[in-house]
Amino acid sequence: MATDDDSPRAILGHALARDPDAIVNSSVELLELLANALIGIIGEQGFETLLFRSVHRVNLDHPWMMFDPRSRPSDPEFNLLRRCFDGQDLAESTAASILLFNTLIDILTLLIGEHLTMLILQAALGRAGAEKNSKEQHNG
């Protein structure tokens, strides 16, 4: 039985909260994981459209966040997103990042359903947790 801690928002919220001072890098890493998981299902153009729609909706609350991933495809490092965060304070960046992921989840849930969205997020973020734990063990 799934709990609230297993919901897509909770999974992403916990992942973003791991290192609040590195919100931009954490956001980009999570987006890379989601892109890798979703491109196999909805294709690269589908992911870029999903991201564009999410960014467009976030722009209503955070006018500084605006870019079109469709205008510069194959930006696997999400440099366009990084540039949006340049010069923003930590609280503003955190709020925008959380809104971006919540919006992306909402749109994705509408497209493919809550259950499949949760499975994709859990699988993608589970791999990230395993890789992070492995790196910590090697460094520790």
JOSUL-V84491 format. One record per backbone hydrogen bond with DSSP energy under -0.5 kcal/mol. NH is the residue of the N-H (numbers start at 1). CO is the residue of the C=O. If there is no record, write none. Layout:
nh = <NH/NH>
co = <CO/CO>
//
This chain:
nh = <6/7/11/12/13/14/15/16/17/18/18/19/20/22/23/26/27/28/29/30/31/32/33/34/35/36/37/38/39/40/41/42/43/43/46/47/48/49/50/51/52/53/54/55/56/57/58/59/60/61/62/65/66/69/71/72/73/78/82/83/84/85/86/88/93/94/95/96/97/98/99/100/101/102/103/104/105/106/107/108/109/110/111/112/113/113/117/118/119/120/121/122/123/124/125/126/127/128/129/130/131/132/133/134/135/136/137/138/139/140>
co = <3/4/7/8/9/10/11/12/13/14/15/16/17/19/20/22/23/24/25/26/27/28/29/30/31/32/33/34/35/36/38/38/38/39/42/43/44/45/46/47/48/49/50/51/52/53/54/55/57/58/58/62/64/67/68/68/70/75/78/79/80/81/82/85/89/90/91/92/93/94/95/96/97/98/99/100/101/102/103/104/105/106/107/108/108/109/113/114/115/116/117/118/119/120/121/122/123/124/125/126/127/128/129/130/131/132/133/134/135/136>
//
